[in-house]
Amino acid sequence: MESALLSASRFTTALHIAEREIVGGPVAVRKLQSSFYGKEINSHALFTRNFKRINLTVTSVMRKKLIKKETVVPDPDYRIPIVLLGLSGGLFYVENLPAAVPIGLLGLLLLFQTTRVRFVFDDEALEVKVGEQLEESGENVFVGGKNRWKYSSFVNWELWWPNFPILVYFKEKQTKPEGQIHFFPVIFNGKQLYDAMVERCGPSKTSGPK
């Protein structure tokens, strides 16, 4: 009986102290957290803050997934094969056949490739496709693997030369961890290609292969 009365007395004293501290403002509220009721308030506030933080994170992730970048396919550009075929014709004219034949064959090959090969920049990767229907190009004949590389795997890239682009170079770590270098003749619209590379892969590092 005496123990019960002592407990009731302590509880009543705690309530009186809490009432005085609540009147005291924010400092009193912080002190009140040492009481059972204060802990309950603190837990509720903590839960509310965490819930809002989780809700904002989920909303941000969902928004990023919903906002997808438009697929970009640079237009074909026939300047390089035309220049090569013109050079080959000039060499034939001066009867320099050893030089004219390989240059002419290269020009014909690039002319054919310009009509069918496309660079496709989708929401997450650069992919080489073929034909008007943009069909898959299969495995890379030189290094193996699919001709599709995620932008996140790019180490650096370069376009030679901006005014009359001849080659596009890039290095990626998707094919192999130490990095794989790729070269492609620029048989696409150079400005469209450059703009797409900057937007999707980041700015050029001006650090071509050594």
C-alpha positions as CSV (number, residue, x, y, z in Angstrom):
1,M,0.0,0.0,0.0
2,E,2.8,2.4,0.9
3,S,4.6,1.5,-2.3
4,A,1.5,2.3,-4.4
5,L,1.1,5.6,-2.7
6,L,4.7,6.4,-3.3
7,S,4.4,5.6,-7.0
8,A,1.3,7.7,-7.3
9,S,3.0,10.6,-5.6
10,R,6.0,10.4,-8.0
11,F,3.7,10.2,-11.0
12,T,1.8,13.3,-9.8
13,T,5.0,15.2,-9.2
14,A,6.1,14.3,-12.7
15,L,2.9,15.6,-14.2
16,H,3.3,18.9,-12.3
17,I,6.8,19.3,-13.5
18,A,5.7,18.5,-17.1
19,E,2.9,21.1,-16.9
20,R,5.4,23.8,-15.7
21,E,7.9,22.9,-18.4
22,I,5.3,22.9,-21.2
23,V,4.5,26.5,-20.4
24,G,8.2,27.2,-20.7
25,G,8.2,26.8,-24.5
26,P,10.5,24.8,-26.9
27,V,13.1,24.1,-24.2
28,A,10.5,22.6,-22.0
29,V,9.3,20.4,-24.9
30,R,12.8,19.1,-25.3
31,K,13.0,18.4,-21.6
32,L,9.6,16.7,-21.7
33,Q,11.1,14.0,-24.0
34,S,12.5,12.4,-20.8
35,S,9.0,11.5,-19.7
36,F,6.9,8.7,-21.3
37,Y,4.6,11.1,-23.0
38,G,7.6,13.1,-24.4
39,K,9.1,9.9,-25.9
40,E,5.8,9.1,-27.6
41,I,5.7,12.6,-29.2
42,N,9.3,12.3,-30.3
43,S,8.8,8.9,-31.9
44,H,5.8,10.2,-33.8
45,A,7.7,13.2,-35.1
46,L,10.6,10.9,-36.1
47,F,8.3,8.6,-37.9
48,T,6.6,11.5,-39.7
49,R,10.0,12.9,-40.9
50,N,11.2,9.5,-42.1
51,F,8.0,8.8,-43.9
52,K,8.2,12.2,-45.7
53,R,11.9,11.5,-46.6
54,I,11.0,8.0,-48.0
55,N,8.0,9.4,-49.9
56,L,10.2,12.1,-51.5
57,T,12.9,9.5,-52.5
58,V,10.3,7.2,-54.1
59,T,8.7,10.1,-55.9
60,S,12.1,11.2,-57.3
61,V,13.0,7.7,-58.5
62,M,9.6,7.3,-60.2
63,R,9.9,10.7,-61.8
64,K,13.3,9.8,-63.3
65,K,11.9,6.5,-64.7
66,L,8.9,8.3,-66.3
67,I,11.0,11.0,-67.9
68,K,12.8,9.2,-70.7
69,K,15.1,10.9,-73.2
70,E,14.0,10.9,-76.9
71,T,15.7,8.4,-79.1
72,V,18.2,10.1,-81.5
73,V,19.3,8.7,-84.8
74,P,21.8,11.0,-86.7
75,D,21.2,11.3,-90.4
76,P,23.5,9.6,-92.9
77,D,26.4,11.7,-94.4
78,Y,27.9,10.6,-97.7
79,R,30.8,13.1,-97.7
80,I,33.6,10.7,-96.7
81,P,32.8,8.0,-99.3
82,I,32.3,10.6,-102.0
83,V,35.7,12.2,-101.2
84,L,37.3,8.8,-101.3
85,L,35.7,7.8,-104.6
86,G,36.7,11.2,-106.1
87,L,40.3,10.7,-104.9
88,S,40.3,7.2,-106.3
89,G,39.1,8.5,-109.7
90,G,41.8,11.1,-109.7
91,L,44.5,8.5,-109.0
92,F,43.1,6.3,-111.8
93,Y,43.3,9.3,-114.1
94,V,47.0,9.7,-113.4
95,E,47.4,5.9,-113.7
96,N,48.4,5.4,-110.0
97,L,46.5,2.1,-109.7
98,P,48.3,0.7,-106.6
99,A,46.8,3.7,-104.6
100,A,43.6,4.1,-106.6
101,V,42.3,0.5,-106.1
102,P,42.3,0.3,-102.2
103,I,41.0,3.9,-101.8
104,G,38.2,3.2,-104.3
105,L,37.3,-0.1,-102.5
106,L,37.2,1.7,-99.2
107,G,35.0,4.4,-100.7
108,L,32.6,1.8,-102.0
109,L,32.5,0.0,-98.7
110,L,31.8,3.2,-96.7
111,L,29.2,4.2,-99.3
112,F,27.4,0.9,-98.7
113,Q,27.7,1.2,-95.0
114,T,26.3,4.8,-95.0
115,T,23.1,3.5,-96.6
116,R,22.5,0.9,-93.9
117,V,24.4,1.5,-90.6
118,R,22.9,3.8,-88.0
119,F,23.9,5.0,-84.5
120,V,20.9,4.9,-82.2
121,F,21.0,6.9,-79.0
122,D,18.2,5.6,-76.8
123,D,17.4,6.4,-73.2
124,E,20.3,4.5,-71.7
125,A,22.8,3.3,-74.4
126,L,24.3,3.8,-77.8
127,E,23.6,1.0,-80.2
128,V,24.7,0.3,-83.7
129,K,21.7,-0.9,-85.8
130,V,21.2,-1.6,-89.5
131,G,18.6,-1.0,-92.1
132,E,15.6,1.3,-92.3
133,Q,13.8,-0.8,-89.7
134,L,16.8,-0.3,-87.3
135,E,17.4,-4.0,-86.8
136,E,20.1,-5.4,-84.4
137,S,23.5,-5.6,-85.9
138,G,24.5,-8.7,-84.1
139,E,27.9,-9.2,-82.3
140,N,30.9,-7.0,-82.8
141,V,33.2,-8.9,-85.3
142,F,36.4,-7.4,-83.7
143,V,35.9,-7.6,-79.9
144,G,32.7,-9.7,-79.6
145,G,29.6,-8.8,-77.6
146,K,26.6,-6.9,-78.6
147,N,27.0,-3.5,-80.4
148,R,25.3,-1.7,-77.6
149,W,27.1,0.2,-74.8
150,K,25.5,2.0,-71.8
151,Y,26.4,5.6,-71.4
152,S,27.5,4.9,-67.8
153,S,30.3,2.7,-69.1
154,F,31.9,5.4,-71.2
155,V,35.4,6.5,-70.1
156,N,36.0,9.1,-72.8
157,W,35.3,9.9,-76.4
158,E,36.5,12.1,-79.2
159,L,35.4,13.3,-82.6
160,W,38.1,13.9,-85.2
161,W,37.9,16.6,-86.7
162,P,34.9,18.8,-85.7
163,N,34.8,20.8,-88.9
164,F,35.0,17.8,-91.2
165,P,34.7,14.8,-88.8
166,I,36.5,11.6,-90.1
167,L,36.5,9.3,-87.1
168,V,34.6,9.0,-83.8
169,Y,36.5,7.3,-81.0
170,F,35.2,6.1,-77.6
171,K,36.4,3.9,-74.8
172,E,34.0,1.9,-72.6
173,K,34.3,-0.5,-69.7
174,Q,31.2,-2.6,-70.6
175,T,33.1,-5.0,-72.9
176,K,36.0,-5.5,-70.5
177,P,36.8,-3.9,-67.1
178,E,40.1,-2.4,-68.3
179,G,38.4,-0.6,-71.1
180,Q,37.7,-1.3,-74.8
181,I,38.5,1.2,-77.5
182,H,36.2,1.6,-80.6
183,F,36.7,3.5,-83.8
184,F,33.9,4.3,-86.3
185,P,34.1,6.3,-89.5
186,V,31.8,9.3,-89.3
187,I,29.2,8.4,-91.9
188,F,26.6,10.3,-90.0
189,N,25.7,14.0,-89.7
190,G,28.7,15.3,-87.7
191,K,26.8,17.9,-85.7
192,Q,23.9,15.6,-84.8
193,L,26.4,13.0,-83.7
194,Y,28.5,15.4,-81.6
195,D,25.4,16.9,-79.9
196,A,24.0,13.4,-79.1
197,M,27.4,12.3,-77.7
198,V,27.7,15.4,-75.5
199,E,24.2,15.1,-74.2
200,R,24.3,11.3,-73.5
201,C,28.0,10.6,-72.8
202,G,29.2,13.9,-71.3
203,P,31.6,16.4,-72.8
204,S,34.5,15.3,-74.9
205,K,37.7,14.7,-72.9
206,T,40.0,15.6,-76.0
207,S,42.0,12.6,-75.0
208,G,42.3,10.3,-78.1
209,P,44.0,6.9,-77.9
210,K,47.8,6.9,-77.5
